[in-house]
Amino acid sequence: MAVFDVYIKKVAEYIEAMQASGRQVRTFDCPSGPERLLNGLPVRVGPGAGSGIVLRGDTFAELGSPEAGSCAFPLWTNNTSLVKDCRITLIGPDILESKGASLPFGQIIMAAGEKLSEKEHSVFDESQYISDQIEGYMVKSTPGRMWTRISNDAAERGFGFEALGKALMAIYKSHAPHVEAMEVVFVTSGKEDVGRLDEIAEQVKKISKDIVRETWLARGYDILECTLGWDCGSCPDKAVCDDIKTVLKVRKKKAVDTETA
Amino acid sequence: MALVDKHPEMVRYISELEWFKFLREQTVALIEIPEMQLQVKTLDSLLSMYGRIIDAVENNKPFLASYYCLAPELYTAMDLPYYMVMQTPFLASSVPYLLKDIDAAEEMGLGNDLCTAIRLSIYYVEANLSPLPTCALNLLYPCDGAPLLHEVIKRNQRWRNIPMFAPDPPYYMDERSLNYFAGELRNMVKFIEKHTHRKLDLDKLKETIECSNQMFRLWDEYNQLRRNVPSPHGWGIGGPQCFSQAWVYQAGTPEGVDWFKKLVEIAELNVKAGVGPVPQEKIRLFWFDLLPFGWVFEFLPWLESEWGAVMVMDMFANFPYTMIDTSSEEKMWLGLAKRNLFDSPMVRQARGVADNFANDIRRIVKDYKIDVVIWPGHMGHKDGSATVGIMRETCRDLNVPFIHLGLDLFDKRYSTPDQIKDKISQFFRAMGLG
């Protein structure tokens, strides 16, 4: 599937533009494979690794609050040449440089694999919200935003974007075995920089919605429209409705006749 | 002369006030428990709301009949008290005379297949048991029952001369719909201004929305705490109170902000101490509807004590909200439109696309570590029951048990609490839960 390819290229152009405009851009290249990715991480990763919540008083830094701005989306392709495996790109300050800060937050996850299909789309979408799978890291349960917190304890142990990127890759690769290459981009350099991703995000969202709709249609459900409800001509229950209308007509006529009698 | 002599329509409203005073007294007896202190504050907010309406009736001041999903921050900003036409089923269905009222509604000829919330509300209007407002803001969504109720209201002899306005809700969740509904809210305010002679001051609206945003932000914080295992609270405090404070009793007031601050403080202490509503939390429930308020005390304590089943999330506690941008007038209207049309509970699910049911389940099950999803299947929520297949398939994908009960949230004779307990017990046993 190549529907997201153009947006993967746009993300690459975005990174280049950020570099050209003098933003601090760092890259981390990591070893491949879920186990090697997890090796040496300062926090535990996997189902039940943490409580899933970080209290206000235990927060080292917050990312993507409504004031600071956030944007997150996953992209995937069958063209493995478009994604550089295990590359993490950070545009802007790292977590450990931001004690007490509320940073804007952009997060783009790109995956490639020849066997990837629409079936995995919902896995990509949902895996962004990591629940309790990264110790000391909370993605708030707030739809439409990637609003997260890093705990003091995780920061003390050295949890930064490199560790977060590795953890996300490990989670994705364990959920979607057909992933051959993965790249993660984080943006914290400013609200405007994160805002510039919105245009891509909007298009991705529309495509994503279509994929989800098609997936449900294949299972016999239309999640966006009750098509039968709009068109009596195509409804199999039309005959029943017509009968009811006839009965109602007769009853109303009877009622009028009784009143006037 | 007593108020009810001059205004017989206030009889039921005053009965409800007395009932809540009684509940407050009972709660005060347990004041040493922090959650009970909060419950007392909730009841104080509620009593104050009742007091404002009674004061308006006594002193011939303007007041509104409206709904939570018609931007109550506007009424706060205009200093106009409001009550919900569906107030008894939504907020006061614990009253001891509820079943008699349901029977009286049926005796009036209302079909018992009509949603009990709608049926009761029609009864209260037809039997002259609803306060007669200066003007009424009617509801054309989320279900077919709501317009039916207002068809009755506008034909009622006592109500027909009350000025009425109903914002028109678009179907889709897109920008065009949002702009359209924002326009409808503006028209609604013009209508209120005309009939109450109260002007909307935009600075006051901004101040009110900022208070409201603070409340919603604290609500969001509180919900994150309910993700903890064990959840800091069960059915007894949480969603229903958050909903009623933010949407009804204290929409956009500093008192509302204080209430939410206290709620978060208490829940944080419970999380730190690892304390929940039961000694051992065994099952984490997502109850995807209103709570069964008509028989809540006969059912939900049992779930906790018998099964260690804690209601971690419900439809009205769910938090799909975004903060309203107050940087310009245009953005405030759009923000109000989004919150009321796309996000408000029940409206979000019943008016909108079925995708909302699936998405809410997916996110909540994952974030709140839900063990079982219960679709109560309230007899009036036929719109939602039409999406049971989608909900069930979503739960299958997530590998979480799903049950569709079939009950009446208000009338315990439809499916008795014992029948529901039996059904749930069999289900829990079959699924190996608890």
Interface residues (C-beta under 8 A of the other chain):
Chain A: S51 G52 I53 L55 R56 G57 P66 S122 E126 Y129 S131 D132 M138 K140 S141 T142 P143 G144 R145 V212 R213 W216 R219 G220 Y221 D222 I223 L224 E225 C226
Chain B: D220 E221 N223 Q224 L225 R227 N228 V229 E268 V271 K272 F319 P320 T322 M323 V353 A354 D355 A358 N359 R362 R363 I364 K366 D367 Y368 K369 A386 G389 I390 E393 D397
